[in-house]
Amino acid sequence: MKGVNWGNLYNQFKNKSFDANKLEKEIVRLMQDEDVTKKSGIYEYLLDGEEKRLNIRAFTPNMKREAYEKQKGICAKCRKHFAIDEMEADHIKPWRIGGKTNAENCQLLCKDCNRRKAGR
């Protein structure tokens, strides 16, 4: 695939073993996923697990506002009230296990809770 630095990937992961059948199934799934906007990042993502490589579409401001109104400004994790600009949109069902970037799968967390969640 154009734009993939195959030499670096080989050097970084040459000593790891992977299941080719599982990788192929994931490649097909990710290629078909409309939320993945950087298809060339799929290979690196499957090797190192860093979602940033996929350039996954973020929730729109309208989806964030809708979630804020539905939650009445309450963080889904710590249950405290925050202004909308103090909160971040988060996937309820994580993207990595099939969660979509849509209004039904959007929840708002305060910035602190979202960062703690990301660190796990």
N, C-alpha and C positions, 0 to 999 in steps of 0.2 A: 504494500500500500504506500502510495506517495506520501512523503513527509515523515515516515517512520524511520528512526535511526536504528536500523537492524544491528549494526556493529556494536553499538553501546548496549542494546538489549542482550545480545549474545554474551558479551563480556560480563554483564551484571548478573545474568541468570543461568549461565552455562552449567553450573554445578547443581542446580535444583532440578528435581524431576517433576514432571507434570503429566496429568492424564490427558492425552491428546483428544479423546472422545468428549470429555467434559469441556475442554477448552473450545472445541469446535461448536458444541451446542451453545455455549455462552456467547461466542462470537456471532453466531446466527441470531440469537435472541437480541443482543445489543445492537446489531446492524439494523434490525427491524424496529427497535424502540425509538419512537419519535422524539422522546425527551433527550436522547443522546445527539447533541449537535456537532460533536467533533468525533467522527467515526475513526479517524486515524489514531485516536487516543485509546481505543479499545484494547489493543494488544498490550500496551504498557499497563493499563488498568488491571487486566487479567493477571499480569505478572506481579504488580506491586500493591494492588488494591486501592490506589489513590483515585477517588472519584473526580477530583478536579481535572483529571486528564480527559474526561468525557465532555466537559463543558455542558453539564446538564442544565437545562433551562430552569431558571428561577421562577418562583411564584410571581405572578403579576401584581401590581399595586392593587388592582380590584379584588383579586383573590385574598390578599392580605387584609384589606379593609373589610371584606365580607366575614373573614374569620374573626377579626377584631370585634365586629358588631355581634356576631353569634356568641362569642365568649364574654361579651360585655367588658372587655379590657382586662380580663383575668388570665394570668399565665396558667397554661394547662399543667404545669409541673408544680410550682410553688404556691399557686392559688392566690397570689397577691395581685393587686390592680396596678396597671402601668399605662402610660400614654402610648399611643400606637408607635411613635418613633423610638420608644424604649424597648420595642419587641421585635422579634425576628420570626419569619415564617419558617415552619419546619414540617417535614413529611411525617404524618402519623404512622403510616406503614412505610418503613425506609425504602428509598429508591433501590438500594442494592438487593432487596428481596422482592422486587416487583411493584413497589409503590409508585403511583403516577404523580406527576406534578400537575394536580388539578385542585379545584376548590374543595372537593369532598375529602381529599387527603391532606388538607392544610390545617395546621394548628399554629397558634402563636405562643411562643415562649419568651420570657424576658431574656435579655441578652446574657445574663449570668447563667441561667438554667440552660440555655442553648449551648453555651460554650462548655459547660460541665458535661452535657450530654455528648458533645462531639469528642470530648477527651476520652470517652470510654471505648 
